[in-house]
């Protein structure tokens, strides 16, 4: 993926595609560029038994050997296991909070080929499509705090995240966002989610990390969690 055209959106960064359409892979750190009016810290202490970490991640390979540049951009390898960048960040949050994880997946099997995945993501966005999800959370009412994570695709959150937000009731809940990217940071998605979930409290201090900084993710996640809880 080059840094000159909109097609670069898939500068996958985290759960698998993290660097969406932006040029370059600038390092945009904790609390990047959000102007949302919500609080920066959770209104109440995070209770691990009532907290969910939901994330969408699409690594372009599960083979740690002989990766292409695009595959490396979308993944992080831990003890020989390939994780999507966003998946890795979700696991770090889970380890530090003791909270339950839920992976947001589409009913349709997504292509791992970079170009095909890029084209599909853009087609979804252009059509304002809501891809059908593989499974749903049956007990959303049991959670007070929900972390939601995703890579930035085409300067936006992936369309399956829109499906997830619209299929669940977030009224009265605290929502905390985290993203992985190739240069776009939060890319205005805190504002998008704040507007969409008007009955929830969406924290303005979302977490974002460049695909180039995944080796530092553990420390960055630790510091960020201290700032929001």
ROMAR-675324 format. One record per residue: residue number from 1; x, y, z negated of N, C-alpha, C in turn. Coordinates in nm, 3 decimals. Each point is the difference from the previous one (the first is absolute). Example, Ala and Ser with C-alpha at 12.3 -4.5 7.8 and 13.67 -1.06 7.14 Angstrom:
REM residues 2
PT pos     n.x     n.y     n.z    ca.x    ca.y    ca.z     c.x     c.y     c.z
PT   1   1.319  -0.569  -0.780  -0.089   0.119   0.000   0.090   0.120   0.000
PT   2  -0.035   0.105   0.072   0.082   0.119  -0.006  -0.077   0.109  -0.073
//
This chain:
REM residues 229
PT pos     n.x     n.y     n.z    ca.x    ca.y    ca.z     c.x     c.y     c.z
PT   1   0.082  -0.117   0.000  -0.082   0.117   0.000   0.087   0.124   0.000
PT   2  -0.019   0.084   0.096   0.078   0.121   0.007  -0.062   0.106  -0.088
PT   3   0.063   0.116  -0.005  -0.051   0.106  -0.085  -0.058   0.115   0.079
PT   4  -0.036  -0.020   0.124  -0.038   0.112   0.083  -0.146   0.001   0.041
PT   5  -0.071  -0.109  -0.010  -0.138  -0.002   0.046  -0.094  -0.046  -0.109
PT   6  -0.127   0.022   0.022  -0.100  -0.037  -0.099  -0.004  -0.150  -0.022
PT   7   0.042  -0.076   0.098  -0.001  -0.144  -0.013   0.091  -0.047  -0.112
PT   8   0.087   0.085  -0.045   0.091  -0.039  -0.106  -0.072  -0.024  -0.130
PT   9  -0.127   0.021   0.000  -0.080  -0.009  -0.121   0.038  -0.119  -0.083
PT  10   0.033  -0.107   0.063   0.029  -0.119  -0.078   0.141  -0.003  -0.051
PT  11   0.047   0.105  -0.048   0.131  -0.004  -0.062  -0.024  -0.069  -0.131
PT  12  -0.059  -0.113   0.006  -0.044  -0.075  -0.114   0.091   0.020  -0.117
PT  13  -0.061   0.022  -0.112   0.086   0.021  -0.113  -0.030  -0.087  -0.115
PT  14  -0.113  -0.033  -0.025  -0.017  -0.074  -0.119  -0.070  -0.127   0.021
PT  15  -0.107  -0.015  -0.037  -0.062  -0.128   0.012   0.013  -0.050   0.133
PT  16   0.053   0.068   0.076   0.035  -0.050   0.128   0.005   0.102   0.102
PT  17  -0.052   0.100  -0.001   0.011   0.085   0.112   0.031   0.135  -0.048
PT  18   0.070   0.026  -0.082   0.003   0.122  -0.071   0.028   0.123   0.075
PT  19   0.056   0.017   0.101   0.039   0.131   0.044  -0.081   0.061   0.106
PT  20  -0.117  -0.025   0.012  -0.090   0.057   0.095   0.045   0.117   0.080
PT  21  -0.027   0.004   0.118   0.020   0.097   0.101   0.089   0.117  -0.022
PT  22   0.061   0.015  -0.110   0.081   0.118  -0.020   0.136  -0.015   0.062
PT  23   0.060   0.109   0.025   0.137  -0.007   0.049   0.093  -0.013  -0.118
PT  24   0.104  -0.074   0.016   0.101  -0.010  -0.104  -0.050  -0.070  -0.123
PT  25   0.087  -0.021  -0.095  -0.035  -0.067  -0.124   0.050   0.082  -0.116
PT  26  -0.053   0.119  -0.016   0.046   0.082  -0.109  -0.039  -0.062  -0.132
PT  27   0.078   0.028  -0.102  -0.029  -0.053  -0.131  -0.094   0.095  -0.072
PT  28  -0.125  -0.040  -0.015  -0.097   0.082  -0.069  -0.034  -0.071  -0.128
PT  29   0.026   0.061  -0.112  -0.005  -0.074  -0.125  -0.130   0.011  -0.075
PT  30   0.010  -0.014  -0.131  -0.116  -0.003  -0.088  -0.079   0.129   0.011
PT  31  -0.132  -0.013   0.003  -0.087   0.116  -0.001   0.010   0.085   0.125
PT  32   0.022  -0.060   0.113   0.024   0.076   0.123  -0.121   0.078   0.050
PT  33   0.016   0.124   0.016  -0.083   0.092   0.080  -0.150  -0.015  -0.011
PT  34  -0.052  -0.042  -0.112  -0.145  -0.006  -0.013  -0.054   0.133  -0.051
PT  35  -0.110   0.045   0.058  -0.065   0.122  -0.049  -0.139  -0.031  -0.055
PT  36  -0.027  -0.127  -0.024  -0.129  -0.038  -0.055  -0.018   0.065  -0.138
PT  37  -0.124   0.026  -0.036  -0.027   0.075  -0.123  -0.019  -0.090  -0.122
PT  38   0.012  -0.130   0.017  -0.019  -0.092  -0.111   0.113   0.010  -0.101
PT  39  -0.017  -0.065  -0.116   0.105   0.001  -0.103   0.122  -0.077   0.047
PT  40   0.115   0.028  -0.059   0.122  -0.073   0.034   0.020  -0.122  -0.088
PT  41  -0.074  -0.005  -0.111   0.012  -0.115  -0.092  -0.138  -0.061  -0.022
PT  42   0.000  -0.129  -0.030  -0.126  -0.069  -0.027  -0.068   0.062  -0.122
PT  43  -0.132   0.020   0.005  -0.072   0.061  -0.112   0.012  -0.081  -0.129
PT  44   0.011  -0.132   0.013   0.014  -0.087  -0.116   0.118  -0.093   0.021
PT  45   0.059  -0.053  -0.107   0.110  -0.096   0.015  -0.043  -0.118   0.088
PT  46   0.092  -0.047   0.083  -0.031  -0.111   0.089  -0.010  -0.130  -0.080
PT  47  -0.115  -0.064   0.009  -0.025  -0.127  -0.068   0.020  -0.112   0.102
PT  48   0.103  -0.081  -0.018   0.034  -0.100   0.102  -0.114  -0.097   0.027
PT  49  -0.082  -0.029  -0.099  -0.109  -0.095   0.021  -0.114   0.060   0.082
PT  50   0.002   0.133   0.016  -0.105   0.067   0.077   0.060   0.081   0.115
PT  51   0.115  -0.049   0.048   0.069   0.068   0.110   0.023  -0.096   0.115
PT  52  -0.023   0.046   0.122   0.020  -0.081   0.120   0.098   0.072   0.092
PT  53   0.086  -0.078   0.065   0.091   0.054   0.101  -0.042  -0.062   0.133
PT  54  -0.062   0.078   0.085  -0.045  -0.047   0.132   0.093   0.060   0.106
PT  55   0.043  -0.083   0.093   0.096   0.052   0.099  -0.019  -0.068   0.135
PT  56   0.035   0.074   0.105   0.002  -0.052   0.136   0.145   0.000   0.047
PT  57   0.047  -0.113   0.048   0.139  -0.011   0.044   0.008  -0.093   0.119
PT  58   0.081   0.037   0.099   0.008  -0.080   0.121   0.144  -0.017   0.046
PT  59   0.079  -0.087  -0.069   0.138  -0.024   0.044   0.001  -0.061   0.139
PT  60   0.097   0.037   0.080   0.003  -0.046   0.138   0.071  -0.134   0.017
PT  61   0.048  -0.056  -0.109   0.061  -0.134   0.005  -0.002  -0.058  -0.140
PT  62   0.010  -0.134  -0.008   0.020  -0.064  -0.130   0.133  -0.075  -0.004
PT  63   0.082   0.022   0.102   0.130  -0.065   0.010   0.110   0.100  -0.036
PT  64   0.075  -0.025  -0.107   0.103   0.096  -0.041   0.124   0.001   0.088
PT  65   0.007  -0.091   0.095   0.120  -0.012   0.083  -0.020   0.063   0.138
PT  66   0.102   0.071   0.046  -0.001   0.053   0.136  -0.110   0.098   0.029
PT  67  -0.033   0.086  -0.093  -0.109   0.096   0.021   0.038   0.105   0.104
PT  68  -0.100   0.045   0.073   0.016   0.117   0.085  -0.005   0.125  -0.087
PT  69   0.034   0.114   0.058  -0.006   0.125  -0.076  -0.142   0.030  -0.048
PT  70  -0.099  -0.023   0.086  -0.139   0.024  -0.039  -0.041  -0.090  -0.116
PT  71   0.042  -0.126   0.007  -0.033  -0.093  -0.107   0.064   0.042  -0.132
PT  72   0.125   0.043   0.007   0.068   0.048  -0.121  -0.069   0.123  -0.057
PT  73  -0.047   0.088   0.086  -0.068   0.120  -0.045  -0.127  -0.030  -0.077
PT  74  -0.064  -0.111   0.031  -0.130  -0.030  -0.059   0.008  -0.091  -0.122
PT  75   0.119  -0.042  -0.037   0.012  -0.104  -0.102   0.107   0.031  -0.104
PT  76  -0.010  -0.073  -0.111   0.104   0.002  -0.103   0.017  -0.144  -0.047
PT  77   0.123  -0.046  -0.003   0.027  -0.140  -0.035   0.042  -0.009  -0.146
PT  78  -0.069  -0.087  -0.075   0.030  -0.021  -0.141   0.023  -0.149  -0.023
PT  79   0.120  -0.035  -0.043   0.034  -0.140  -0.024  -0.032  -0.089   0.119
PT  80   0.028   0.050   0.119  -0.021  -0.076   0.122  -0.142   0.001   0.052
PT  81  -0.092   0.064  -0.072  -0.140   0.005   0.043  -0.029   0.135   0.063
PT  82  -0.066  -0.003   0.115  -0.031   0.123   0.071  -0.132   0.058  -0.051
PT  83   0.005   0.125  -0.044  -0.119   0.071  -0.044  -0.019   0.122   0.087
PT  84  -0.125   0.039   0.022  -0.023   0.129   0.063   0.042   0.109  -0.098
PT  85   0.039   0.116   0.051   0.044   0.107  -0.089  -0.107   0.038  -0.102
PT  86  -0.123   0.016   0.046  -0.108   0.036  -0.092  -0.029  -0.114  -0.097
PT  87   0.010  -0.121   0.048  -0.017  -0.117  -0.086   0.102   0.001  -0.113
PT  88   0.123   0.034   0.034   0.106   0.003  -0.100  -0.029   0.106  -0.106
PT  89  -0.041   0.118   0.043  -0.032   0.106  -0.095  -0.118  -0.042  -0.089
PT  90  -0.100  -0.063   0.059  -0.115  -0.048  -0.078   0.046  -0.099  -0.108
PT  91   0.090  -0.088   0.036   0.049  -0.097  -0.097   0.078   0.068  -0.112
PT  92   0.077   0.103   0.034   0.073   0.073  -0.103  -0.096   0.068  -0.098
PT  93  -0.106   0.059   0.054  -0.100   0.063  -0.087  -0.066  -0.105  -0.088
PT  94  -0.030  -0.116   0.060  -0.061  -0.108  -0.076   0.090  -0.050  -0.112
PT  95   0.127  -0.012   0.029   0.094  -0.047  -0.103   0.009   0.096  -0.117
PT  96  -0.007   0.129   0.027   0.016   0.098  -0.107  -0.130   0.027  -0.075
PT  97  -0.113  -0.022   0.064  -0.128   0.027  -0.066  -0.071  -0.126  -0.048
PT  98   0.042  -0.117   0.052  -0.068  -0.124  -0.036  -0.137  -0.012   0.061
PT  99  -0.027   0.075   0.106  -0.133   0.005   0.059  -0.018  -0.104   0.111
PT 100  -0.124  -0.026   0.032  -0.035  -0.096   0.106   0.024   0.062   0.137
PT 101   0.043  -0.085   0.096   0.022   0.046   0.138  -0.104  -0.059   0.093
PT 102  -0.040   0.080   0.099  -0.093  -0.046   0.104   0.053   0.047   0.134
PT 103   0.023  -0.093   0.092   0.050   0.037   0.131  -0.116   0.023   0.096
PT 104  -0.005   0.116   0.059  -0.103   0.035   0.098   0.044  -0.057   0.135
PT 105  -0.080  -0.090   0.056   0.034  -0.063   0.127  -0.118   0.008   0.095
PT 106   0.028   0.008   0.127  -0.107   0.002   0.099  -0.044  -0.142   0.034
PT 107  -0.128  -0.013   0.037  -0.051  -0.130   0.043   0.072  -0.044   0.127
PT 108   0.029   0.095   0.085   0.075  -0.027   0.123   0.148  -0.017  -0.033
PT 109   0.060  -0.104   0.052   0.144  -0.018  -0.019   0.074   0.104   0.082
PT 110   0.087   0.075  -0.064   0.068   0.110   0.067   0.129  -0.048   0.066
PT 111   0.036   0.061   0.113   0.123  -0.040   0.069   0.123   0.046  -0.079
PT 112   0.105  -0.080   0.006   0.126   0.042  -0.063   0.088   0.076   0.098
PT 113  -0.025  -0.018   0.128   0.078   0.072   0.100  -0.020   0.151  -0.020
PT 114   0.111   0.072  -0.005  -0.005   0.142  -0.033  -0.088   0.081   0.096
PT 115   0.023  -0.018   0.130  -0.077   0.077   0.097  -0.147  -0.031  -0.004
PT 116  -0.035  -0.128  -0.014  -0.141  -0.039  -0.005  -0.068   0.054  -0.125
PT 117   0.071  -0.004  -0.111  -0.056   0.051  -0.125  -0.018   0.151   0.007
PT 118   0.096   0.066   0.058  -0.006   0.145   0.020  -0.121   0.039   0.083
PT 119  -0.021  -0.071   0.111  -0.113   0.029   0.088  -0.133  -0.023  -0.069
PT 120  -0.008  -0.110  -0.076  -0.124  -0.031  -0.070  -0.033   0.106  -0.105
PT 121   0.101   0.042  -0.075  -0.024   0.101  -0.104  -0.047   0.131   0.060
PT 122   0.057   0.040   0.112  -0.042   0.123   0.065  -0.141  -0.012   0.058
PT 123  -0.031  -0.117   0.058  -0.134  -0.022   0.054  -0.105   0.008  -0.111
PT 124   0.030  -0.059  -0.116  -0.090   0.011  -0.114  -0.023   0.146  -0.037
PT 125   0.108   0.073  -0.009  -0.012   0.140  -0.042  -0.077   0.083   0.100
PT 126   0.030  -0.019   0.129  -0.069   0.077   0.104  -0.151  -0.027   0.000
PT 127  -0.037  -0.126  -0.032  -0.141  -0.038  -0.001  -0.065   0.023  -0.137
PT 128   0.078   0.049  -0.096  -0.048   0.016  -0.138  -0.062  -0.131  -0.051
PT 129   0.066  -0.107   0.032  -0.052  -0.134  -0.030   0.020  -0.037  -0.146
PT 130  -0.088  -0.085  -0.049   0.012  -0.055  -0.134   0.021  -0.151   0.013
PT 131   0.123  -0.045   0.009   0.026  -0.144   0.016  -0.062  -0.081  -0.114
PT 132  -0.056  -0.114   0.034  -0.060  -0.087  -0.101   0.109  -0.062  -0.085
PT 133  -0.024  -0.006  -0.130   0.100  -0.053  -0.092  -0.021  -0.149  -0.027
PT 134   0.108  -0.067  -0.031  -0.002  -0.145  -0.022  -0.076  -0.036  -0.127
PT 135   0.014   0.082  -0.102  -0.069  -0.028  -0.127  -0.028   0.131  -0.072
PT 136  -0.089  -0.007  -0.098  -0.038   0.117  -0.076   0.024  -0.022  -0.149
PT 137   0.012   0.110  -0.071   0.010  -0.007  -0.145  -0.141  -0.011  -0.055
PT 138  -0.026  -0.104  -0.074  -0.136  -0.022  -0.050  -0.027   0.071  -0.132
PT 139   0.107   0.040  -0.067  -0.018   0.053  -0.136   0.061   0.139  -0.015
PT 140  -0.022   0.088   0.097   0.056   0.135  -0.007  -0.043   0.069  -0.129
PT 141  -0.119  -0.028  -0.046  -0.051   0.064  -0.122   0.085  -0.030  -0.122
PT 142   0.081  -0.105   0.007   0.082  -0.040  -0.115   0.127   0.084  -0.014
PT 143   0.026   0.089   0.095   0.124   0.078  -0.002  -0.029   0.148  -0.022
PT 144   0.085   0.062  -0.082  -0.009   0.144  -0.021   0.099   0.075   0.088
PT 145   0.116  -0.063   0.026   0.107   0.062   0.079   0.034  -0.090   0.118
PT 146   0.009   0.058   0.119   0.034  -0.078   0.118   0.113   0.071   0.077
PT 147   0.114  -0.068   0.008   0.108   0.044   0.086  -0.032  -0.048   0.142
PT 148   0.022   0.085   0.099  -0.024  -0.038   0.139   0.124   0.035   0.082
PT 149   0.057  -0.102   0.067   0.123   0.021   0.073  -0.012  -0.036   0.147
PT 150   0.078   0.069   0.083  -0.007  -0.022   0.145   0.121   0.066   0.067
PT 151   0.039  -0.050   0.117   0.098   0.070   0.082  -0.069   0.115   0.074
PT 152   0.079   0.092   0.051  -0.054   0.108   0.082   0.012  -0.041   0.146
PT 153  -0.116  -0.007   0.068  -0.007  -0.036   0.142  -0.056   0.118   0.078
PT 154   0.069   0.040   0.104  -0.047   0.111   0.082  -0.040   0.119  -0.087
PT 155   0.084   0.036  -0.096  -0.019   0.116  -0.086  -0.124  -0.013  -0.089
PT 156  -0.047  -0.118  -0.023  -0.125  -0.021  -0.072   0.010  -0.129  -0.079
PT 157  -0.100  -0.025  -0.086  -0.007  -0.131  -0.064  -0.065  -0.096   0.098
PT 158   0.039  -0.127  -0.002  -0.055  -0.098   0.094  -0.153  -0.009  -0.014
PT 159  -0.066  -0.026   0.109  -0.146  -0.003  -0.002  -0.059  -0.106  -0.094
PT 160   0.067  -0.114  -0.025  -0.055  -0.093  -0.100  -0.013   0.063  -0.139
PT 161   0.080   0.102  -0.030  -0.015   0.068  -0.128  -0.132   0.077  -0.003
PT 162  -0.037   0.059   0.111  -0.131   0.066   0.007  -0.112  -0.100  -0.028
PT 163   0.011  -0.118   0.060  -0.100  -0.105  -0.026  -0.007  -0.031  -0.148
PT 164   0.116  -0.020  -0.060   0.007  -0.035  -0.143  -0.064   0.108  -0.086
PT 165   0.031   0.125   0.028  -0.055   0.109  -0.080  -0.151   0.011   0.013
PT 166  -0.050  -0.026   0.120  -0.143   0.016   0.026  -0.083  -0.120  -0.047
PT 167   0.064  -0.114  -0.017  -0.073  -0.120  -0.042  -0.009  -0.015  -0.152
PT 168   0.072   0.083  -0.073   0.003  -0.015  -0.146  -0.047   0.128  -0.069
PT 169  -0.051  -0.019  -0.121  -0.053   0.111  -0.078   0.109   0.048  -0.097
PT 170   0.050   0.121   0.023   0.107   0.055  -0.083  -0.050   0.106  -0.098
PT 171  -0.128   0.010  -0.014  -0.057   0.102  -0.088   0.056  -0.013  -0.142
PT 172   0.052   0.110  -0.052   0.049   0.003  -0.137   0.138  -0.060  -0.019
PT 173   0.061  -0.049   0.107   0.130  -0.068  -0.014   0.116   0.098   0.026
PT 174   0.116  -0.036  -0.053   0.123   0.073   0.029   0.071  -0.072   0.113
PT 175   0.031   0.072   0.106   0.065  -0.058   0.119   0.140   0.060   0.013
PT 176   0.099  -0.087   0.014   0.140   0.043   0.010   0.058  -0.058   0.129
PT 177   0.051   0.085   0.086   0.045  -0.043   0.132   0.152  -0.018   0.006
PT 178   0.044  -0.093   0.085   0.142  -0.013   0.029   0.018  -0.039   0.146
PT 179   0.103   0.057   0.063   0.023  -0.025   0.142   0.146  -0.030   0.028
PT 180   0.022  -0.065   0.114   0.133  -0.019   0.055   0.000   0.059   0.140
PT 181   0.116   0.049   0.045  -0.003   0.079   0.123   0.138   0.004   0.066
PT 182   0.001   0.056   0.122   0.124   0.019   0.072   0.033   0.146   0.017
PT 183  -0.061   0.086  -0.080   0.027   0.143   0.010  -0.119   0.087  -0.031
PT 184  -0.118  -0.059  -0.021  -0.123   0.079  -0.016  -0.045   0.020  -0.144
PT 185   0.065  -0.063  -0.094  -0.044   0.015  -0.138  -0.144  -0.045  -0.020
PT 186  -0.076   0.079  -0.073  -0.141  -0.033  -0.024  -0.088   0.038   0.118
PT 187   0.051   0.087   0.087  -0.066   0.035   0.127  -0.145   0.045  -0.017
PT 188  -0.029   0.074  -0.107  -0.134   0.052  -0.018  -0.103  -0.102  -0.046
PT 189   0.043  -0.122  -0.030  -0.099  -0.103  -0.033  -0.059   0.017  -0.140
PT 190   0.070   0.066  -0.090  -0.060   0.027  -0.131  -0.124   0.088   0.018
PT 191   0.013   0.100   0.085  -0.115   0.087   0.028  -0.113  -0.077   0.067
PT 192   0.035  -0.088   0.093  -0.101  -0.079   0.069  -0.078  -0.087  -0.098
PT 193   0.073  -0.068  -0.088  -0.066  -0.089  -0.097  -0.078   0.080  -0.103
PT 194   0.053   0.114  -0.042  -0.071   0.085  -0.097  -0.135   0.042   0.056
PT 195  -0.002   0.038   0.128  -0.126   0.040   0.063  -0.095  -0.118   0.016
PT 196   0.056  -0.115   0.036  -0.084  -0.117   0.024  -0.059  -0.054  -0.131
PT 197   0.080   0.001  -0.108  -0.045  -0.054  -0.128  -0.034   0.115  -0.095
PT 198  -0.103   0.072   0.033  -0.035   0.121  -0.076  -0.047  -0.031  -0.142
PT 199  -0.042  -0.124  -0.026  -0.047  -0.037  -0.133   0.110  -0.062  -0.086
PT 200   0.122  -0.007   0.053   0.113  -0.057  -0.073   0.098   0.111  -0.035
PT 201   0.093  -0.032  -0.090   0.110   0.091  -0.031   0.123  -0.051   0.074
PT 202   0.040   0.071   0.105   0.116  -0.040   0.080   0.120   0.083  -0.045
PT 203   0.103  -0.064  -0.051   0.116   0.074  -0.047   0.072   0.067   0.116
PT 204   0.044   0.123  -0.022   0.072   0.073   0.103   0.144  -0.049   0.014
PT 205   0.053  -0.063  -0.104   0.140  -0.041  -0.004   0.017  -0.142   0.053
PT 206  -0.029  -0.019   0.129   0.019  -0.131   0.060   0.148  -0.032   0.019
PT 207   0.030  -0.127   0.010   0.139  -0.044   0.021   0.025  -0.026   0.147
PT 208   0.117   0.040   0.048   0.036  -0.028   0.137   0.149  -0.026   0.009
PT 209   0.038  -0.094   0.087   0.141  -0.033   0.014   0.030  -0.032   0.146
PT 210   0.116   0.046   0.046   0.044  -0.027   0.136   0.047  -0.144   0.013
PT 211  -0.018  -0.056   0.118   0.050  -0.135   0.027   0.151  -0.007  -0.018
PT 212   0.068   0.114   0.012   0.145   0.003  -0.016   0.044  -0.010  -0.145
PT 213  -0.094   0.018  -0.093   0.034   0.005  -0.141  -0.053  -0.118  -0.081
PT 214  -0.037  -0.107   0.069  -0.063  -0.111  -0.070   0.090  -0.063  -0.106
PT 215   0.130   0.009   0.017   0.091  -0.054  -0.101  -0.010   0.076  -0.132
PT 216  -0.051   0.122   0.007  -0.015   0.083  -0.121  -0.143  -0.003  -0.054
PT 217  -0.085  -0.082   0.059  -0.143   0.003  -0.034  -0.026  -0.031  -0.147
PT 218   0.074  -0.092  -0.057  -0.028  -0.040  -0.138   0.012   0.119  -0.095
PT 219   0.109   0.075   0.012   0.020   0.116  -0.086  -0.100   0.110   0.028
PT 220  -0.030   0.022   0.128  -0.095   0.106   0.034  -0.140  -0.033  -0.050
PT 221  -0.040  -0.125   0.012  -0.132  -0.040  -0.050  -0.005   0.016  -0.152
PT 222   0.105  -0.041  -0.068   0.005   0.013  -0.147  -0.018   0.145  -0.042
PT 223   0.074   0.091   0.063  -0.008   0.142  -0.038  -0.137   0.058   0.033
PT 224  -0.055  -0.039   0.115  -0.131   0.052   0.040  -0.109  -0.046  -0.097
PT 225   0.004  -0.126  -0.038  -0.103  -0.050  -0.092   0.003   0.075  -0.134
PT 226   0.117   0.039  -0.042   0.009   0.081  -0.122  -0.069   0.135   0.018
PT 227   0.004   0.051   0.122  -0.056   0.132   0.027  -0.151   0.000   0.016
PT 228  -0.059  -0.116   0.028  -0.145  -0.003   0.024  -0.076  -0.067  -0.115
PT 229   0.067  -0.065  -0.090  -0.071  -0.072  -0.109   0.032   0.058  -0.137
//
